[in-house]
Amino acid sequence: MTPETIITCAVTGGAPIVPGSATPITPQQIADECLCAADAGAAVVHIHVRDPSTGKPSMEVQLYEQVVSQIRSHNAELVINLTTGPGSRFVPDADDPKRGGVGTSLTRPAERVGHVLALRPEICSLDVATMNLGASPIINTPGHMRAMAELIRDAGVKPELEVFELGHLEQAKNLIAEGFVEGAPLIQICLGAPGGAPARPNAMLAMKELLPPNAVWSAFGFGNLSFAMVAQAILLGGHVRVGMEDNVYIEKDRFATGNAELVAHAGRIVHDLGGKVASAKTARRLLDLV
């Protein structure tokens, strides 16, 4: 086990909102959820934004700016991690599969990281993944990944390399070897996504064993195995992630009241296993952000 465990809270995500859940939508709601998650023990918040009028995922820089400014004005220590996942979805047109149909968001690398360059968070995610994620694929070509990684590196932002299966780890190692990632790499093991590696102990162990030797790593599970994967990651020496992007339930058939409840439960797991929850200040040191 690591002496202190960083809890990341992914507060909203970009999936359709589960009716009846407390998933935040507006910039103010998202910022408030980040701050409440921090009060509950999260040292890092992972942020998507949504269109306030529809609840659908958005890539608007202005929405990110509203969230980030609210957080920074109330908690300057909290580590901000902005997503760069949106803009990778491809849905083949039914009549001409070479073309993107309804639901396609695939766009240029510079557009996908525009909010990161504008706001300079401490961390941003970088999906090392082309895969069937649910009913349609997300596409991150080697060229697009490298273009995004170069822009992120030159902006002084630390990339969090998100990997969903073993092959993604090998691609991450290539990015690191080619100099697109500076310092100790940060890797997020994502388990249980439809189309990715399952949320099972042997899957996490296999991926942990193939990490770069100097990597700082975290892991999470989607859905009802979220908290089981928290315990597994702690026991294997990793950090953890919870939040309403990954799981909206605190227990079977009961919605979480908000992200803070999920974070608090993850914190209890850390303590019950003999660990200590890392503060944001400690997280900055562990993640080489200071």
Contacts in CASP RR format, 6 or more apart in sequence:
PFRMAT RR
TARGET T0000
AUTHOR 0000-0000-0000
METHOD contacts of the structure
MODEL  1
MTPETIITCAVTGGAPIVPGSATPITPQQIADECLCAADAGAAVVHIHVR
DPSTGKPSMEVQLYEQVVSQIRSHNAELVINLTTGPGSRFVPDADDPKRG
GVGTSLTRPAERVGHVLALRPEICSLDVATMNLGASPIINTPGHMRAMAE
LIRDAGVKPELEVFELGHLEQAKNLIAEGFVEGAPLIQICLGAPGGAPAR
PNAMLAMKELLPPNAVWSAFGFGNLSFAMVAQAILLGGHVRVGMEDNVYI
EKDRFATGNAELVAHAGRIVHDLGGKVASAKTARRLLDLV
1 234 0 8 1.000
1 235 0 8 1.000
1 237 0 8 1.000
1 273 0 8 1.000
1 274 0 8 1.000
1 275 0 8 1.000
2 234 0 8 1.000
2 237 0 8 1.000
2 238 0 8 1.000
2 239 0 8 1.000
3 275 0 8 1.000
3 276 0 8 1.000
4 275 0 8 1.000
4 276 0 8 1.000
4 277 0 8 1.000
4 278 0 8 1.000
4 282 0 8 1.000
4 286 0 8 1.000
5 234 0 8 1.000
5 238 0 8 1.000
5 239 0 8 1.000
5 240 0 8 1.000
5 267 0 8 1.000
5 270 0 8 1.000
5 275 0 8 1.000
5 276 0 8 1.000
5 277 0 8 1.000
5 278 0 8 1.000
6 43 0 8 1.000
6 44 0 8 1.000
6 218 0 8 1.000
6 239 0 8 1.000
6 240 0 8 1.000
6 278 0 8 1.000
6 282 0 8 1.000
6 283 0 8 1.000
6 286 0 8 1.000
6 287 0 8 1.000
7 41 0 8 1.000
7 42 0 8 1.000
7 43 0 8 1.000
7 44 0 8 1.000
7 239 0 8 1.000
7 240 0 8 1.000
7 241 0 8 1.000
7 242 0 8 1.000
7 263 0 8 1.000
7 266 0 8 1.000
7 267 0 8 1.000
7 270 0 8 1.000
7 277 0 8 1.000
7 278 0 8 1.000
8 42 0 8 1.000
8 43 0 8 1.000
8 44 0 8 1.000
8 45 0 8 1.000
8 46 0 8 1.000
8 81 0 8 1.000
8 188 0 8 1.000
8 218 0 8 1.000
8 220 0 8 1.000
8 239 0 8 1.000
8 240 0 8 1.000
8 241 0 8 1.000
8 242 0 8 1.000
9 34 0 8 1.000
9 37 0 8 1.000
9 38 0 8 1.000
9 42 0 8 1.000
9 44 0 8 1.000
9 45 0 8 1.000
9 46 0 8 1.000
9 241 0 8 1.000
9 242 0 8 1.000
9 243 0 8 1.000
9 259 0 8 1.000
9 262 0 8 1.000
9 263 0 8 1.000
10 45 0 8 1.000
10 46 0 8 1.000
10 48 0 8 1.000
10 220 0 8 1.000
10 241 0 8 1.000
10 242 0 8 1.000
10 243 0 8 1.000
10 244 0 8 1.000
10 245 0 8 1.000
10 246 0 8 1.000
11 24 0 8 1.000
11 30 0 8 1.000
11 33 0 8 1.000
11 34 0 8 1.000
11 37 0 8 1.000
11 45 0 8 1.000
11 46 0 8 1.000
11 47 0 8 1.000
11 48 0 8 1.000
11 243 0 8 1.000
11 244 0 8 1.000
11 245 0 8 1.000
11 259 0 8 1.000
12 23 0 8 1.000
12 24 0 8 1.000
12 25 0 8 1.000
12 30 0 8 1.000
12 33 0 8 1.000
12 47 0 8 1.000
12 48 0 8 1.000
12 49 0 8 1.000
12 50 0 8 1.000
12 244 0 8 1.000
12 245 0 8 1.000
13 48 0 8 1.000
13 57 0 8 1.000
13 83 0 8 1.000
13 244 0 8 1.000
13 245 0 8 1.000
14 48 0 8 1.000
14 50 0 8 1.000
14 57 0 8 1.000
14 86 0 8 1.000
14 245 0 8 1.000
15 245 0 8 1.000
17 23 0 8 1.000
17 25 0 8 1.000
17 55 0 8 1.000
18 248 0 8 1.000
18 255 0 8 1.000
20 255 0 8 1.000
21 244 0 8 1.000
21 248 0 8 1.000
21 255 0 8 1.000
21 256 0 8 1.000
22 244 0 8 1.000
22 248 0 8 1.000
22 255 0 8 1.000
22 256 0 8 1.000
22 257 0 8 1.000
22 258 0 8 1.000
23 244 0 8 1.000
23 248 0 8 1.000
24 30 0 8 1.000
24 32 0 8 1.000
24 33 0 8 1.000
24 50 0 8 1.000
24 244 0 8 1.000
24 259 0 8 1.000
25 50 0 8 1.000
25 52 0 8 1.000
25 55 0 8 1.000
26 50 0 8 1.000
26 52 0 8 1.000
27 49 0 8 1.000
27 52 0 8 1.000
27 63 0 8 1.000
27 66 0 8 1.000
27 67 0 8 1.000
27 70 0 8 1.000
28 66 0 8 1.000
28 70 0 8 1.000
30 47 0 8 1.000
30 49 0 8 1.000
30 50 0 8 1.000
30 67 0 8 1.000
31 66 0 8 1.000
31 67 0 8 1.000
31 70 0 8 1.000
31 71 0 8 1.000
32 70 0 8 1.000
33 244 0 8 1.000
33 258 0 8 1.000
33 259 0 8 1.000
33 260 0 8 1.000
34 42 0 8 1.000
34 45 0 8 1.000
34 47 0 8 1.000
34 67 0 8 1.000
34 71 0 8 1.000
34 78 0 8 1.000
34 259 0 8 1.000
35 70 0 8 1.000
35 71 0 8 1.000
35 74 0 8 1.000
35 75 0 8 1.000
35 78 0 8 1.000
36 258 0 8 1.000
36 259 0 8 1.000
36 260 0 8 1.000
37 45 0 8 1.000
37 243 0 8 1.000
37 259 0 8 1.000
37 260 0 8 1.000
37 263 0 8 1.000
38 45 0 8 1.000
38 75 0 8 1.000
38 78 0 8 1.000
38 280 0 8 1.000
39 260 0 8 1.000
40 259 0 8 1.000
40 260 0 8 1.000
40 261 0 8 1.000
40 263 0 8 1.000
40 264 0 8 1.000
41 263 0 8 1.000
41 264 0 8 1.000
41 267 0 8 1.000
41 277 0 8 1.000
42 78 0 8 1.000
42 259 0 8 1.000
42 263 0 8 1.000
43 78 0 8 1.000
43 79 0 8 1.000
43 277 0 8 1.000
43 278 0 8 1.000
43 279 0 8 1.000
43 280 0 8 1.000
43 282 0 8 1.000
43 283 0 8 1.000
44 78 0 8 1.000
44 79 0 8 1.000
44 80 0 8 1.000
44 81 0 8 1.000
44 123 0 8 1.000
44 280 0 8 1.000
44 283 0 8 1.000
45 71 0 8 1.000
45 78 0 8 1.000
45 79 0 8 1.000
45 80 0 8 1.000
45 81 0 8 1.000
46 81 0 8 1.000
46 82 0 8 1.000
46 83 0 8 1.000
46 125 0 8 1.000
46 241 0 8 1.000
46 245 0 8 1.000
47 64 0 8 1.000
47 67 0 8 1.000
47 68 0 8 1.000
47 80 0 8 1.000
47 81 0 8 1.000
47 82 0 8 1.000
47 83 0 8 1.000
48 57 0 8 1.000
48 83 0 8 1.000
48 86 0 8 1.000
48 245 0 8 1.000
49 57 0 8 1.000
49 58 0 8 1.000
49 59 0 8 1.000
49 60 0 8 1.000
49 63 0 8 1.000
49 64 0 8 1.000
49 67 0 8 1.000
50 56 0 8 1.000
50 57 0 8 1.000
50 58 0 8 1.000
50 63 0 8 1.000
51 57 0 8 1.000
51 58 0 8 1.000
51 60 0 8 1.000
51 63 0 8 1.000
52 63 0 8 1.000
57 86 0 8 1.000
58 86 0 8 1.000
59 86 0 8 1.000
59 87 0 8 1.000
59 105 0 8 1.000
59 111 0 8 1.000
59 112 0 8 1.000
59 115 0 8 1.000
61 114 0 8 1.000
61 115 0 8 1.000
61 118 0 8 1.000
61 119 0 8 1.000
64 82 0 8 1.000
64 115 0 8 1.000
64 118 0 8 1.000
64 119 0 8 1.000
65 115 0 8 1.000
65 118 0 8 1.000
65 119 0 8 1.000
68 80 0 8 1.000
68 82 0 8 1.000
68 119 0 8 1.000
68 121 0 8 1.000
71 78 0 8 1.000
71 80 0 8 1.000
72 80 0 8 1.000
75 280 0 8 1.000
77 279 0 8 1.000
77 280 0 8 1.000
77 281 0 8 1.000
77 284 0 8 1.000
78 280 0 8 1.000
79 122 0 8 1.000
79 123 0 8 1.000
79 280 0 8 1.000
79 283 0 8 1.000
79 284 0 8 1.000
79 287 0 8 1.000
79 289 0 8 1.000
80 121 0 8 1.000
80 122 0 8 1.000
80 123 0 8 1.000
81 121 0 8 1.000
81 122 0 8 1.000
81 123 0 8 1.000
81 124 0 8 1.000
81 125 0 8 1.000
81 160 0 8 1.000
82 115 0 8 1.000
82 116 0 8 1.000
82 119 0 8 1.000
82 121 0 8 1.000
82 123 0 8 1.000
82 124 0 8 1.000
82 125 0 8 1.000
83 124 0 8 1.000
83 125 0 8 1.000
84 112 0 8 1.000
84 113 0 8 1.000
84 116 0 8 1.000
84 124 0 8 1.000
84 125 0 8 1.000
84 126 0 8 1.000
84 127 0 8 1.000
84 148 0 8 1.000
84 152 0 8 1.000
85 112 0 8 1.000
85 125 0 8 1.000
85 127 0 8 1.000
85 138 0 8 1.000
86 105 0 8 1.000
86 112 0 8 1.000
87 105 0 8 1.000
87 106 0 8 1.000
87 107 0 8 1.000
87 111 0 8 1.000
87 112 0 8 1.000
88 105 0 8 1.000
88 106 0 8 1.000
88 112 0 8 1.000
88 127 0 8 1.000
88 138 0 8 1.000
88 139 0 8 1.000
88 140 0 8 1.000
89 103 0 8 1.000
89 104 0 8 1.000
89 105 0 8 1.000
89 106 0 8 1.000
89 136 0 8 1.000
89 137 0 8 1.000
89 138 0 8 1.000
89 139 0 8 1.000
90 100 0 8 1.000
90 104 0 8 1.000
90 106 0 8 1.000
90 136 0 8 1.000
90 137 0 8 1.000
90 138 0 8 1.000
90 139 0 8 1.000
91 100 0 8 1.000
91 101 0 8 1.000
91 102 0 8 1.000
91 103 0 8 1.000
91 104 0 8 1.000
91 136 0 8 1.000
92 98 0 8 1.000
92 99 0 8 1.000
92 100 0 8 1.000
92 101 0 8 1.000
92 136 0 8 1.000
93 99 0 8 1.000
93 100 0 8 1.000
93 101 0 8 1.000
94 101 0 8 1.000
100 106 0 8 1.000
103 136 0 8 1.000
106 139 0 8 1.000
109 143 0 8 1.000
109 144 0 8 1.000
109 147 0 8 1.000
109 148 0 8 1.000
109 151 0 8 1.000
110 147 0 8 1.000
110 151 0 8 1.000
112 148 0 8 1.000
113 124 0 8 1.000
113 148 0 8 1.000
113 151 0 8 1.000
113 152 0 8 1.000
113 155 0 8 1.000
116 124 0 8 1.000
116 151 0 8 1.000
116 152 0 8 1.000
116 155 0 8 1.000
116 157 0 8 1.000
117 151 0 8 1.000
117 155 0 8 1.000
120 155 0 8 1.000
120 156 0 8 1.000
120 157 0 8 1.000
121 157 0 8 1.000
122 157 0 8 1.000
122 158 0 8 1.000
122 284 0 8 1.000
122 287 0 8 1.000
122 289 0 8 1.000
123 157 0 8 1.000
123 158 0 8 1.000
123 159 0 8 1.000
123 160 0 8 1.000
123 186 0 8 1.000
123 287 0 8 1.000
123 289 0 8 1.000
124 152 0 8 1.000
124 157 0 8 1.000
124 158 0 8 1.000
124 159 0 8 1.000
124 160 0 8 1.000
125 159 0 8 1.000
125 160 0 8 1.000
125 162 0 8 1.000
125 188 0 8 1.000
126 145 0 8 1.000
126 148 0 8 1.000
126 149 0 8 1.000
126 152 0 8 1.000
126 159 0 8 1.000
126 160 0 8 1.000
126 161 0 8 1.000
126 162 0 8 1.000
127 138 0 8 1.000
127 140 0 8 1.000
127 162 0 8 1.000
128 140 0 8 1.000
128 145 0 8 1.000
128 161 0 8 1.000
128 162 0 8 1.000
128 163 0 8 1.000
128 168 0 8 1.000
128 169 0 8 1.000
128 171 0 8 1.000
128 172 0 8 1.000
128 175 0 8 1.000
129 138 0 8 1.000
129 140 0 8 1.000
129 162 0 8 1.000
129 163 0 8 1.000
129 164 0 8 1.000
129 165 0 8 1.000
129 168 0 8 1.000
130 137 0 8 1.000
130 138 0 8 1.000
130 139 0 8 1.000
130 140 0 8 1.000
130 141 0 8 1.000
131 137 0 8 1.000
131 138 0 8 1.000
131 164 0 8 1.000
131 165 0 8 1.000
131 168 0 8 1.000
131 195 0 8 1.000
131 196 0 8 1.000
132 194 0 8 1.000
132 195 0 8 1.000
133 164 0 8 1.000
133 193 0 8 1.000
133 194 0 8 1.000
133 195 0 8 1.000
133 196 0 8 1.000
134 193 0 8 1.000
134 194 0 8 1.000
134 195 0 8 1.000
142 171 0 8 1.000
145 171 0 8 1.000
145 175 0 8 1.000
146 175 0 8 1.000
146 178 0 8 1.000
146 180 0 8 1.000
149 159 0 8 1.000
149 175 0 8 1.000
149 180 0 8 1.000
149 181 0 8 1.000
150 180 0 8 1.000
152 159 0 8 1.000
153 159 0 8 1.000
153 179 0 8 1.000
153 180 0 8 1.000
153 181 0 8 1.000
153 182 0 8 1.000
158 186 0 8 1.000
158 287 0 8 1.000
158 288 0 8 1.000
158 289 0 8 1.000
159 180 0 8 1.000
159 181 0 8 1.000
159 186 0 8 1.000
160 186 0 8 1.000
160 187 0 8 1.000
160 188 0 8 1.000
161 172 0 8 1.000
161 175 0 8 1.000
161 181 0 8 1.000
161 185 0 8 1.000
161 186 0 8 1.000
161 187 0 8 1.000
161 188 0 8 1.000
162 168 0 8 1.000
162 188 0 8 1.000
162 190 0 8 1.000
163 169 0 8 1.000
163 172 0 8 1.000
163 187 0 8 1.000
163 188 0 8 1.000
163 189 0 8 1.000
163 190 0 8 1.000
163 207 0 8 1.000
164 190 0 8 1.000
164 191 0 8 1.000
164 193 0 8 1.000
164 195 0 8 1.000
164 196 0 8 1.000
164 197 0 8 1.000
165 196 0 8 1.000
165 197 0 8 1.000
165 207 0 8 1.000
166 197 0 8 1.000
166 206 0 8 1.000
166 207 0 8 1.000
166 210 0 8 1.000
169 187 0 8 1.000
169 207 0 8 1.000
169 210 0 8 1.000
169 211 0 8 1.000
170 210 0 8 1.000
172 185 0 8 1.000
172 187 0 8 1.000
172 212 0 8 1.000
173 212 0 8 1.000
175 181 0 8 1.000
176 185 0 8 1.000
176 212 0 8 1.000
183 288 0 8 1.000
184 214 0 8 1.000
184 215 0 8 1.000
184 216 0 8 1.000
184 288 0 8 1.000
185 212 0 8 1.000
185 214 0 8 1.000
185 215 0 8 1.000
185 216 0 8 1.000
186 215 0 8 1.000
186 216 0 8 1.000
186 217 0 8 1.000
186 218 0 8 1.000
186 287 0 8 1.000
187 211 0 8 1.000
187 212 0 8 1.000
187 215 0 8 1.000
187 216 0 8 1.000
187 217 0 8 1.000
187 218 0 8 1.000
188 217 0 8 1.000
188 218 0 8 1.000
188 219 0 8 1.000
188 220 0 8 1.000
188 241 0 8 1.000
189 204 0 8 1.000
189 207 0 8 1.000
189 208 0 8 1.000
189 217 0 8 1.000
189 218 0 8 1.000
189 219 0 8 1.000
189 220 0 8 1.000
189 233 0 8 1.000
190 196 0 8 1.000
190 219 0 8 1.000
190 220 0 8 1.000
190 221 0 8 1.000
190 222 0 8 1.000
191 197 0 8 1.000
191 198 0 8 1.000
191 199 0 8 1.000
191 200 0 8 1.000
191 203 0 8 1.000
191 204 0 8 1.000
191 219 0 8 1.000
191 220 0 8 1.000
191 221 0 8 1.000
191 222 0 8 1.000
191 225 0 8 1.000
191 229 0 8 1.000
192 198 0 8 1.000
192 199 0 8 1.000
192 221 0 8 1.000
192 222 0 8 1.000
192 223 0 8 1.000
192 225 0 8 1.000
193 222 0 8 1.000
197 203 0 8 1.000
197 207 0 8 1.000
199 221 0 8 1.000
199 222 0 8 1.000
199 223 0 8 1.000
199 225 0 8 1.000
199 228 0 8 1.000
199 229 0 8 1.000
201 232 0 8 1.000
204 219 0 8 1.000
204 229 0 8 1.000
204 232 0 8 1.000
204 233 0 8 1.000
204 236 0 8 1.000
205 236 0 8 1.000
207 219 0 8 1.000
208 217 0 8 1.000
208 219 0 8 1.000
208 236 0 8 1.000
208 238 0 8 1.000
211 217 0 8 1.000
216 239 0 8 1.000
216 286 0 8 1.000
216 287 0 8 1.000
216 288 0 8 1.000
217 238 0 8 1.000
217 239 0 8 1.000
218 233 0 8 1.000
218 238 0 8 1.000
218 239 0 8 1.000
218 240 0 8 1.000
218 241 0 8 1.000
219 229 0 8 1.000
219 232 0 8 1.000
219 233 0 8 1.000
219 236 0 8 1.000
219 238 0 8 1.000
219 239 0 8 1.000
219 240 0 8 1.000
219 241 0 8 1.000
220 226 0 8 1.000
220 229 0 8 1.000
220 230 0 8 1.000
220 233 0 8 1.000
220 240 0 8 1.000
220 241 0 8 1.000
220 242 0 8 1.000
220 246 0 8 1.000
221 228 0 8 1.000
221 229 0 8 1.000
221 246 0 8 1.000
221 247 0 8 1.000
222 246 0 8 1.000
222 247 0 8 1.000
223 246 0 8 1.000
223 247 0 8 1.000
223 249 0 8 1.000
224 247 0 8 1.000
224 249 0 8 1.000
224 252 0 8 1.000
226 242 0 8 1.000
226 243 0 8 1.000
226 246 0 8 1.000
226 247 0 8 1.000
226 262 0 8 1.000
227 242 0 8 1.000
227 265 0 8 1.000
227 266 0 8 1.000
227 269 0 8 1.000
229 240 0 8 1.000
230 240 0 8 1.000
230 242 0 8 1.000
230 266 0 8 1.000
230 269 0 8 1.000
230 270 0 8 1.000
231 269 0 8 1.000
231 273 0 8 1.000
233 239 0 8 1.000
233 240 0 8 1.000
234 240 0 8 1.000
234 269 0 8 1.000
234 270 0 8 1.000
234 273 0 8 1.000
234 275 0 8 1.000
235 273 0 8 1.000
239 278 0 8 1.000
239 286 0 8 1.000
240 266 0 8 1.000
240 270 0 8 1.000
242 259 0 8 1.000
242 262 0 8 1.000
242 263 0 8 1.000
242 265 0 8 1.000
242 266 0 8 1.000
243 259 0 8 1.000
243 262 0 8 1.000
243 263 0 8 1.000
244 256 0 8 1.000
244 258 0 8 1.000
244 259 0 8 1.000
244 262 0 8 1.000
247 256 0 8 1.000
247 262 0 8 1.000
248 255 0 8 1.000
248 256 0 8 1.000
249 255 0 8 1.000
249 256 0 8 1.000
250 256 0 8 1.000
250 257 0 8 1.000
250 261 0 8 1.000
250 262 0 8 1.000
250 265 0 8 1.000
256 262 0 8 1.000
267 277 0 8 1.000
270 276 0 8 1.000
270 277 0 8 1.000
271 277 0 8 1.000
278 286 0 8 1.000
283 289 0 8 1.000
284 290 0 8 1.000
END
